[in-house]
Amino acid sequence: MPHVLIAGRIHDAGLDVLRSAPDLTFEMVDEVSTESFAPLIPRADALLIRSQPLPAAVVAQAPKLRIVSRHGVGYDAVDVPSLEARGIPLTIVGDVNSRPVAEHTLALMLGLAKRITLHDRATRNAGWNLRNDFGAAELWGKTLLVVGFGRIGRLVKDLAAAFGMTVLAYDPFQPPEAIRAAGAAPVADLAEGLSRADWVSLHLPKTGSKPLIGAAELAEMKPGAFLINTARGGLVDEEAAADALAAGRLAGFGTDVFASEPPLQNRLFASERTLVSPHSASLTAECAVRMSRAAAENIVNFFAGRLDPALVVNRPGG
């Protein structure tokens, strides 16, 4: 009888999927950390994992492991080669969280443009006259560069267009005609797009060890531009961003993700030009149901022999 280890609390909808499956047992660890689930991995036939790392050393401690199901779509923290070497598929939940992440992106943009946190704090603390510095901005008529024009990037384009923004898109894996057909203007070079944009929003995975947006890229941006990252921690050099904020070159930085999570100490927190959230863009009540159910169904479908290959992101045994 396959045994499922759930590494981090998920919504009851996913637990109900597992409860209703014949010939499955499961246990759940509430805490989202590698240390909390690693001692239990030796007896797991399946692992349903949240956002914590799954290193090769932990995979090596799981002789019975046959499938890993991510409660989400990103898998940067998973040691994929160690799974492939043993023929273990790694699955994701598909397109269930694109809209909440896109909405969160616009929330960060509006929060920075309208200085929501500053105005909220001032209003609560007798700072009514902050309104007279005219520091808030509008999205209407501004140019947004969407970096990464997949499902989330395209939804961000739709939402931004509704606010009257001109949308550029940089995605080296998308043909220009496809970007145009989706309603954005393609840019062939990232530096060119950075130089034209009032807002830059990142929506792509991290590849390699170097940040996509470092000091050089920040210098390419318009003075007074804003940067948003709801994609992956490490895409932005946080020290360089803190320097650009302190110097006033970057008007604001909104991020849901960090190079190290949770970020116990971070220079970005010292700036009033930042707006941050705890990697929570997809964690709406509605999306929690969809993600937990989909992640659990991938495990059930695997053992039933009907797993959708489109949801497998690696090449087991390859």
JOTAHU-V680956 format. One record per pair of residues at least 12 apart in sequence whose ideal C-beta (glycine too) atoms are under 7 Angstrom apart, sorted by the first residue. I is the first residue (numbers start at 0). J is the second residue. Records with the same first field share a line. If there is no record, write none. Layout:
I: J  J
This chain:
0: 22  23  24
1: 23  44  45  302
2: 24  25  42  43  44
3: 17  23  25  43  45  47  298
4: 26  36  39  40  43  46
5: 25  26  27  28  47
6: 28  36  46  47  48  49  51
7: 28  30  31  48  49  51
8: 27  29
9: 47  70  291  294
10: 287  288  291
12: 288  291  292
13: 291  292  294  295
16: 292  295  296  299
17: 295  299
20: 299
26: 39
31: 49  50  51
32: 51
33: 51  52  57
37: 57  60
40: 57  60  61
41: 60  61  62
42: 63
43: 61  63  64
44: 63  64  65
45: 65  66  68  298
46: 64  67
47: 68  70  294  295  298
48: 67  69  70
49: 70
50: 71  76  278
51: 76
52: 76
53: 67  76  77  78
54: 78
55: 78  81
58: 78  81  82
64: 87
65: 87
66: 87  88  90  298  301
67: 82  87  89
68: 90  294  297  298
69: 89  90  91  92  294
70: 92  290  291  294
71: 91  92  96  281  290
72: 91  92  96
73: 204  231
74: 89  91  312
75: 204  205  231
77: 89
79: 313
82: 313
83: 313  314  315  316  317
86: 315  316
87: 315
88: 311  313  315
89: 311  312  313
90: 297  310  311
91: 310  312
92: 290  293  294
93: 293  310
94: 150
95: 286  289  290  293
96: 281  286  290
97: 150  151  154
98: 154
99: 280  281  283  286
100: 151  229  280  281
101: 151  154  155  158
103: 229  255  280
104: 155  200  227  229
105: 158
107: 227  253  274
108: 138  198  227  253
110: 253  274
111: 225  251  253  274
112: 135  136  137  138
113: 135
114: 134  135
116: 274
117: 129  271
138: 162  163  164
139: 162  163
140: 163
141: 164  197  198
142: 164  165  167  195  196  197
143: 159  164  166  167  196  198  200
144: 167  169  192  193  196  199
145: 166  168  183  200  202
146: 169  189  199  200  201  202  203
147: 170  201  202  203  230
148: 168  170  173  178  183
149: 202
151: 202
152: 168  202
153: 181
155: 200  202
156: 168  181  182  183
160: 182
166: 183  184
167: 183  184  186  192  195  196
168: 183  185
169: 186  189  192
190: 219
193: 216  219  220
194: 219  221
196: 221  224
197: 221  224
198: 224  225  227
199: 220  224  226  227
200: 227
201: 227  228  230  234
202: 230
203: 230
204: 231
205: 231  233  234
210: 233  234  235  236
211: 234
212: 226  234  235  236
213: 236  239
214: 236  239
217: 239  240  243  248  249
222: 248
223: 250
224: 249  250
225: 250  251
226: 240  249  252
227: 253
228: 254  255  256
229: 255  256  280
230: 256
231: 256
232: 256  257  258  260
233: 258
237: 258  265  267
238: 266
240: 252  267
241: 266  267  270
244: 270  272  273
245: 270
250: 272
251: 272  273  274
252: 267  272  273
253: 274
254: 275
255: 276  278  279  280
256: 278
260: 278
261: 277
297: 310
